Amino acid sequence: MIKKITLFFCFFIIAFSVNAQENYSISVEIQGVKDSCQLYLGLQRGAAIMPIDSALLKDGKIIFQLDTSAVKGIYRLILNDSTFLDVIFNKEKISLKTDNSLSWDKTAVLTSEENHLLCVYYQKSQKLDDKIDAFMKEGQLLYEENPIHNQDKLLALKDSIFLCEQEKNAVAEEILKKNPQRFAAKYIIAQTLPVYDEKAKNSYKSEFAFLQEHFFDNIDFTENTFVQTGVLFYAMQDYLSNFIQPRNTEQYIKAVDKILTLSADGQE
């Protein structure tokens, strides 16, 4: 009898332990869509999006279930093959409310600390990007009108754009400072360029020369989760496209060696 009770007790503990393993989910409510709309879920790896799941929305809502084996990274929600929203999955339940634009400025994060930080950053940076776009359009008109006569105004606009870029960097740096262990903070700062400040100007003859050496400073190469994002792919693509001078085989090989060294150092 004791053996039977012991066996039953052990079985109960094992069963409870298995059931207690937490599963995760991405829950989305989208306003302004029909029930016939299809929502897709994919995992980003470099420039590619690996399909994971899809379903029809019901009453504007959908829940994608993820088990404990789901990898951390950037997951893309795609509405009708045309509109998308990238979210961070880092072993937590995600609940979002948005509209059919799937833009962060129309999104509320109900559950998920990682995506709350991402949402805060994108909503603040979007306002700054809108200012930059307005400054650039104004500058284009001034340049087409008379670049020499409008030189002072164009220089003032250039300074305004630089200040907006600095403010965007400051937002990212503040998030990283307050949340150094959060993947969202590392992901956000990795998408910003190091600032060509007064200290840098004393050491480098141009912003181009500065970025040739420091382009990757904001990327934490020890963060393996970046493999499941587009951060490394697009940063490397940008660097190889814009910061090889002169554009020859020798300089290209040096640039590739630099990237490989950074990646190897990050794996130590």
C-alpha positions as CSV (number, residue, x, y, z in Angstrom):
1,M,0.0,0.0,0.0
2,I,2.8,2.4,0.9
3,K,4.6,1.6,-2.4
4,K,1.3,2.4,-4.3
5,I,0.9,5.7,-2.5
6,T,4.6,6.6,-3.1
7,L,4.3,5.8,-6.8
8,F,1.0,7.8,-7.1
9,F,2.6,10.7,-5.3
10,C,5.7,10.6,-7.6
11,F,3.5,10.5,-10.7
12,F,1.4,13.4,-9.4
13,I,4.6,15.5,-8.8
14,I,5.9,14.7,-12.3
15,A,2.6,15.5,-13.9
16,F,2.3,18.7,-12.0
17,S,5.8,19.7,-12.9
18,V,5.2,19.2,-16.6
19,N,1.9,21.1,-16.6
20,A,3.5,23.9,-14.5
21,Q,6.0,24.7,-17.3
22,E,4.9,28.1,-18.5
23,N,3.8,28.5,-22.1
24,Y,3.9,31.9,-23.7
25,S,1.6,33.7,-26.1
26,I,1.4,36.7,-28.3
27,S,-2.1,38.2,-27.9
28,V,-3.2,40.9,-30.3
29,E,-6.3,43.0,-30.7
30,I,-6.5,45.0,-33.9
31,Q,-9.2,47.7,-34.4
32,G,-10.6,48.4,-37.8
33,V,-10.2,45.0,-39.4
34,K,-12.6,42.4,-40.7
35,D,-12.7,38.8,-39.3
36,S,-11.6,37.6,-42.7
37,C,-8.2,39.3,-42.3
38,Q,-5.3,36.9,-42.0
39,L,-2.5,37.6,-39.4
40,Y,0.8,35.9,-39.9
41,L,3.6,35.3,-37.3
42,G,7.2,35.0,-38.3
43,L,10.7,35.0,-36.7
44,Q,13.3,37.3,-38.1
45,R,16.7,36.0,-39.0
46,G,18.8,38.6,-40.8
47,A,16.9,39.8,-43.8
48,A,14.6,36.7,-43.8
49,I,11.4,36.1,-42.0
50,M,10.8,32.5,-41.1
51,P,7.1,31.6,-41.0
52,I,5.8,30.2,-37.7
53,D,2.0,30.5,-37.7
54,S,-1.1,32.2,-39.2
55,A,-4.8,32.5,-38.3
56,L,-7.9,34.5,-39.1
57,L,-8.8,37.3,-36.8
58,K,-12.0,36.8,-34.8
59,D,-13.7,40.0,-33.4
60,G,-10.4,41.7,-34.2
61,K,-8.5,39.4,-31.8
62,I,-6.0,36.6,-32.1
63,I,-3.7,34.6,-29.8
64,F,-0.5,32.9,-31.0
65,Q,0.7,30.2,-28.6
66,L,4.4,29.7,-28.1
67,D,5.9,26.9,-26.0
68,T,8.9,26.9,-23.8
69,S,11.2,26.0,-26.7
70,A,10.4,29.1,-28.6
71,V,13.6,31.1,-29.3
72,K,14.1,34.7,-28.2
73,G,14.2,37.4,-30.8
74,I,12.2,39.6,-33.1
75,Y,8.8,38.2,-34.1
76,R,7.0,39.9,-37.0
77,L,3.2,40.3,-37.0
78,I,2.1,40.6,-40.7
79,L,-1.4,41.7,-41.6
80,N,-2.7,40.7,-45.1
81,D,0.9,40.3,-46.5
82,S,1.3,44.1,-46.5
83,T,1.5,45.7,-43.0
84,F,3.7,44.5,-40.2
85,L,4.8,45.1,-36.6
86,D,8.0,43.7,-35.1
87,V,7.8,42.7,-31.4
88,I,10.4,41.3,-29.0
89,F,9.8,37.8,-27.6
90,N,12.0,37.2,-24.5
91,K,10.2,34.5,-22.6
92,E,7.2,36.5,-21.5
93,K,3.6,36.8,-22.4
94,I,2.8,39.6,-24.9
95,S,-0.5,41.4,-25.1
96,L,-1.0,44.3,-27.6
97,K,-3.8,46.5,-28.7
98,T,-3.3,48.4,-32.0
99,D,-5.1,49.4,-35.2
100,N,-4.9,48.2,-38.8
101,S,-1.8,50.4,-39.4
102,L,0.2,48.2,-37.1
103,S,2.4,51.2,-36.2
104,W,3.9,51.7,-32.8
105,D,2.4,55.2,-32.4
106,K,-1.0,53.5,-32.5
107,T,-0.1,50.6,-30.3
108,A,-0.6,50.1,-26.6
109,V,1.4,47.4,-24.8
110,L,-0.8,45.7,-22.2
111,T,1.6,43.0,-21.1
112,S,5.4,42.7,-21.8
113,E,8.1,44.8,-20.3
114,E,10.4,44.4,-23.3
115,N,7.8,45.7,-25.7
116,H,6.8,48.5,-23.4
117,L,10.3,49.8,-23.7
118,L,10.3,49.3,-27.4
119,C,7.0,51.1,-27.7
120,V,8.2,54.1,-25.6
121,Y,11.3,54.4,-27.8
122,Y,9.5,54.2,-31.1
123,Q,6.8,56.6,-30.1
124,K,9.3,59.2,-29.0
125,S,11.7,58.6,-31.9
126,Q,8.8,58.8,-34.4
127,K,8.0,62.4,-33.3
128,L,11.7,63.3,-33.9
129,D,11.7,61.5,-37.3
130,D,8.7,63.6,-38.3
131,K,10.6,66.7,-37.4
132,I,13.6,65.6,-39.4
133,D,11.4,64.8,-42.4
134,A,9.9,68.3,-42.2
135,F,13.3,69.9,-41.9
136,M,14.6,68.0,-44.9
137,K,11.6,68.9,-47.0
138,E,12.1,72.6,-46.1
139,G,15.8,72.3,-46.9
140,Q,15.0,70.8,-50.3
141,L,12.8,73.7,-51.2
142,L,15.4,76.2,-50.0
143,Y,18.1,74.5,-52.0
144,E,16.0,74.4,-55.2
145,E,15.1,78.0,-54.7
146,N,18.6,79.4,-54.3
147,P,21.3,77.4,-52.4
148,I,23.7,80.3,-52.2
149,H,21.2,82.9,-51.0
150,N,19.7,80.4,-48.5
151,Q,23.0,79.1,-47.2
152,D,22.5,80.3,-43.6
153,K,19.0,78.8,-43.5
154,L,20.3,75.5,-44.8
155,L,23.0,75.4,-42.2
156,A,20.5,76.2,-39.5
157,L,18.3,73.3,-40.7
158,K,21.3,71.0,-40.7
159,D,21.9,71.9,-37.1
160,S,18.3,71.2,-36.3
161,I,18.4,67.8,-37.8
162,F,21.6,67.0,-35.9
163,L,20.0,68.0,-32.7
164,C,17.0,65.7,-33.4
165,E,19.4,62.8,-34.1
166,Q,21.2,63.6,-30.8
167,E,17.9,63.6,-29.0
168,K,17.0,60.2,-30.5
169,N,20.3,58.8,-29.3
170,A,19.7,60.3,-25.8
171,V,16.3,58.5,-25.6
172,A,18.0,55.2,-26.5
173,E,20.9,55.8,-24.1
174,E,18.5,56.6,-21.2
175,I,16.5,53.4,-21.8
176,L,19.8,51.4,-21.7
177,K,21.0,53.2,-18.6
178,K,17.8,52.4,-16.7
179,N,17.4,48.8,-18.1
180,P,20.9,47.5,-18.8
181,Q,19.8,43.8,-18.7
182,R,16.8,44.2,-20.9
183,F,17.2,42.9,-24.5
184,A,14.9,45.7,-25.7
185,A,17.5,48.2,-24.5
186,K,20.3,46.5,-26.2
187,Y,18.2,46.1,-29.4
188,I,17.3,49.8,-29.4
189,I,20.8,51.2,-28.8
190,A,22.2,48.8,-31.4
191,Q,20.1,50.6,-34.1
192,T,21.7,54.0,-33.3
193,L,25.1,55.3,-34.5
194,P,27.7,56.5,-32.1
195,V,27.6,60.3,-31.8
196,Y,30.3,62.4,-33.5
197,D,30.6,64.7,-30.5
198,E,33.2,67.4,-29.6
199,K,35.5,64.8,-28.1
200,A,35.4,62.8,-31.3
201,K,35.9,65.9,-33.4
202,N,39.2,66.4,-31.6
203,S,40.4,63.0,-32.6
204,Y,39.0,62.5,-36.1
205,K,39.1,64.8,-39.1
206,S,35.5,63.9,-40.2
207,E,32.4,62.0,-39.1
208,F,33.1,59.5,-41.8
209,A,36.6,58.7,-40.4
210,F,35.1,58.4,-36.9
211,L,32.3,56.0,-38.1
212,Q,34.8,53.9,-40.1
213,E,36.3,53.0,-36.7
214,H,33.4,53.2,-34.3
215,F,30.4,52.2,-36.4
216,F,29.7,49.0,-34.4
217,D,30.3,50.5,-30.9
218,N,26.6,50.4,-29.9
219,I,26.2,46.7,-30.8
220,D,26.7,44.1,-28.0
221,F,28.3,41.2,-29.9
222,T,28.0,39.0,-26.9
223,E,24.2,39.1,-27.2
224,N,23.4,35.9,-29.1
225,T,19.7,36.9,-29.5
226,F,20.8,39.4,-32.2
227,V,21.0,36.4,-34.5
228,Q,17.2,36.3,-34.4
229,T,16.9,39.9,-35.5
230,G,18.0,42.1,-38.4
231,V,20.4,44.1,-36.3
232,L,23.7,42.4,-37.4
233,F,22.7,41.8,-41.0
234,Y,21.7,45.4,-41.7
235,A,24.5,47.0,-39.7
236,M,27.1,44.9,-41.7
237,Q,25.3,45.7,-44.9
238,D,25.3,49.4,-44.1
239,Y,29.0,49.4,-43.1
240,L,30.1,47.5,-46.2
241,S,28.1,49.7,-48.5
242,N,29.0,53.1,-47.1
243,F,32.3,52.9,-45.1
244,I,34.8,51.3,-47.4
245,Q,37.2,53.9,-48.9
246,P,38.7,53.5,-51.4
247,R,36.3,50.9,-52.7
248,N,38.6,48.1,-53.7
249,T,39.2,44.5,-52.8
250,E,41.9,45.2,-50.2
251,Q,39.6,47.6,-48.2
252,Y,36.7,45.2,-48.5
253,I,38.7,42.4,-47.0
254,K,39.9,44.7,-44.1
255,A,36.3,45.6,-43.4
256,V,35.2,41.9,-43.4
257,D,38.1,41.0,-41.1
258,K,37.0,43.8,-38.7
259,I,33.5,42.4,-38.6
260,L,34.7,38.9,-38.1
261,T,37.0,40.0,-35.3
262,L,34.2,41.8,-33.5
263,S,32.0,38.7,-33.8
264,A,34.7,36.4,-32.5
265,D,35.4,38.7,-29.6
266,G,31.8,38.6,-28.7
267,Q,31.7,34.9,-28.5
268,E,34.5,34.6,-25.9
